[in-house]
């Protein structure tokens, strides 16, 4: 009976001991070792989305742990109060409804986080697919960078080629699962909007143009001469039907050679390509090596 009075304290001390033990174990595995890399890494396709998914995973794990632990903690406290003889109708109601309300709130939060994570996962899959295809252009002398960090946004892919510079924005859009054939997998571009089977969008077009304009201005200032950046929108997995011509290229992420066609004669010299690539790489090389959780020397 007296053991029940100390149940909450036992649970708290046991949890605290486990946390301390985990931190000690991971600290022991890193002791006396360091990462051999001496500089930061380049960003991979979807780097920002990957970090967002990791943060959501942490939130979901916390909510799940709280959902399981809170009822047990409330029950342990209730038992301690009951054994002490201070039990009452109010106590029963309080320690019954409180964990129930808390669990409902936590489940709702988990649902929202899970929905957000599903959207990020789709975006990550699409950025990886487009990025891997664009990497093939390096065989033609192009320089490819991913997840370029700008001012409060990122450019999914930057292609630097002898034919020009391209800012590629990737949008992951799920298809209807109705087995309707090519019709439900086709998006129509009428020159102003993207017409999907069940909805219409304009924001991706404006976003791609806005980001290309920003990148053009930033590169022109960085290298000291005008640099024109062409906006590109990638919709992986969709058939693209163009009703009207546009100054922006829209494609489905495959056959990246399309970026280099129809751009006229070479307009970027090798020297200018190197200067542009140097400026872009300075921003994209900011990923810390994760082994041993130590920064590279001099950082």
N, C-alpha and C positions, 0 to 999 in steps of 0.2 A: 504493500500500500504506500509506504513512504517512497518507494522507487518511482511511483507515478508522479509524485510531486516534483521530482527532478527530471522527468522525461524531456521537457523543453530544453533544459540545460544540456542534457546528454546529446540531444539532436544537434544543438548549436555547436557544441564542442567537437562532436564527431565530424560535422561538415567542415568546420574550420581546420581540423587536423588533415582532412583529405585535401583541401585546397593548398595548405602549406606543403604537404607531401608531393603534390603534382608540380608545384613551382620548384621545389628542391630537385626533383627528378630531372626536369628539363634543364635546369641550371647545371646539373652534374654532367649531362651529355655534351654540353658546350664548353666545359671547363678545359682550358689549355689548348684550344683550337681556334682558328680564325679562317675566314673565307679567303681563298687565294686570289680572287678577283680584286683589282685595284681601281676600277672605275665603274660607273653606273651602266646599266643596260638600256638598250633601245626598247621603246614601247612596242608591244605586240598588238595585232588587231583586237579591238574591243577591250583594251586595257582598262579604260574607265568603267565599262560595264562589268568587267570581271571584279573590280574592287567593290562596285555597288552590290554585286551578288554575294560577295564575301561578307559585307556588312549586314545584308539581309539574313544570311545564314546565321550570323551571330545573334541577331535579334530573335530569329525563330527558335534557336536553341535556348535562349534565355526565357522566352515566353513558355516554351514547352516544359522547361525545368520548373518554372514558377507554377504552371498549371498542375503539375504533379505534386509539388512540394507544399503549396499553400494549404490544401485541404488537410494534409497530414499534420502540418504545424498547428493549424486551428484545432484539430482533434486532440493533439497532445496537450495543448493549453487547456482545452475544455476538460479533459480527464483530470488534469492537475487541480482545476477549480472544483470539480465534482468531488474528488477525494477529500479536499480540504473542508467540505461541508458548506461552501458558499454558493452552491448551485441554486439557480432560480429560473423561472420561466423566461425572463429577459435574457439570461445567459444562454439558454438553449436556443432561443431565436437568433441572438447575435452570432453565436458560433455555428449556426446552420446556414443563415442567409448570407453572412459575410463571405465565406469561401465560395458559395454558389454564385454570387454577384461577381466576385473577382475572377472566377473561372470563365464566366460568360464574356466578360470584358477581354480577357486574355485570348479566348478563342476567336473573338471578332478581330482583335489585332493580328493574330496569326493568319487569319483568312486574308486580310488586306496585304500583309507582307508577302504571303505566298502568291497572291495574284500579281503583285508588283515584281516579284522574282521571276515568275513565268514570262512576263513581258521582257525582262532584261535577258533572260536566257535565250529567247527567240532572237533578240537583237544581237546577242553575242554570237550565236550560230551563224547569222547572216553576215556579220562583219568578218568572221573568220573565213567564211566561204569566199567572199569578195576579195579579202586580203590575200588569200592563197592564190587566187586567179591572177590578181594584179602582180604578185611577185614574179610571175612568169615573164613579165615585161623586162625584168633585169637582164634576161638573155639578149635583149635588143638594146642594151646600153642605158636603160632607164634607171633612175634611183627612186625607190619606193619607201615611204615612211607611213607609219600607222598611228592613229589616235593622237594627232598633232594637237598639243594643248594651246589654246588661244586665250582670249579674254572671256572668262566665264563660260566657255564652250570649247568643244574640240572638233577638229576636222577629222573625219574617220580615216581617210587615206589621202596622201599627197603623192602625186606622180610627177616626177621631174624628168622630162624627156627632151630630145633634140627638137621635137615638134611643139613643145610648149609645156606649161605647167598646168596640172589638173587637180582640182579639189573635188574628191569623190565623197558624196554623202550616201550612206547606206541606210535603207529603211527596211526593217523586217516586218512583214505583214502576213499574218496567217491566212490560209485559204479556207473557204467554206468546205466542209467535209460532207458533200452531198452527192459525190460521184457524178457531177454534171458535165464532165469532160472539159475540153479546152475553154468553153465559154465561162466557166466559173474560175478559171485560172488566168484570165486575160484582163489587163488594165488598159483602158483607153486614155490616151493623152490628146486632148483637143486644143493644145496650145496654151491653155491657161490652167487646166485642172487635171487631176488624175482620177479617172472614173473607174472605180472597182466594181465588182458585181453587186455589192450591197451598200456601198457608201462612196462618197466623193471627198477628195482632199486637195488642198492647195498649199498648205503650210510647208510640206517637204520641198516644193519647188522654190518657194520664197527663201527657205532656209539655205538651200544649196547655193542660190545666187548671192545671198547675203554673206555667207561664209567665204565664197570665192572672192568677192569684192574686198572683204577684210584682209584675206591672205595676200591678194594682189597689192594692196596698199602697204601692208607690213613688209613684204619682200622688197618692194620698190625702195622703201626707206632703208632697209637693212643692207642691200647690195649697192645702193647709190645710183640705180638706173631703173627705168620702167620695166616692170615684170607683169605681163598679162596672165591671169589665171582663169582657165575655163571651168565653169561649174559642170559637174556630172552627178546624176542621180542614179543609184543602183537599187533595183527592186528584185532581189534574188528569188528565183523560182517562178516568176510571173512572165507571161507572154505580154509583150509590149506592142500595142497597136497605135500608131501615130496618125492622127487625123490632119495635123497641121505641122509645118516645120517650126523649129525653135532654135535659138542660139544656145540652148542647153542640151547636152546629150543625156538621154534616158535609156538605160539598158538593163538587162536582167542579171548582171554580174558575171556572165560567161563571155568568152571571146573578148578579152580586154584589148586585143589589137584594134578594136573599133575606135579606141581613144586616139590612136595615132593616124587614123585615116581621115581624109578630107580636111586636113589642117594646112595644106599647102606645103611649100618648101620649108626646109629646116630654118627655125627662127631663134634657136637657143644654141649658142656656141658652147664648146666643151668647157671653156673657162667660166662662162656664166653659169653653166650647170653646176660646176664645182662650187662656185660661190653661193648659189642658192641652196645646194645640198648641205653645205657647211652651216648655214644659218638655221635650216630646218632641223638638222641633227642636234644642234645645241639644245633645242627645246625638247626633242624627243628622247634624248639620252638622259633620263631622270629616274629610272627604275632601280631601286636599291636591291642588290643581291640579298636573298632571304636566308641563306644558310647561316646558321649560328647567330642570326639576328644582330650582326655587327656591321657598322658602316665601314666602307673602304677607307684605307688610310688617307689622311689628308682631307677627309670630308667632314 
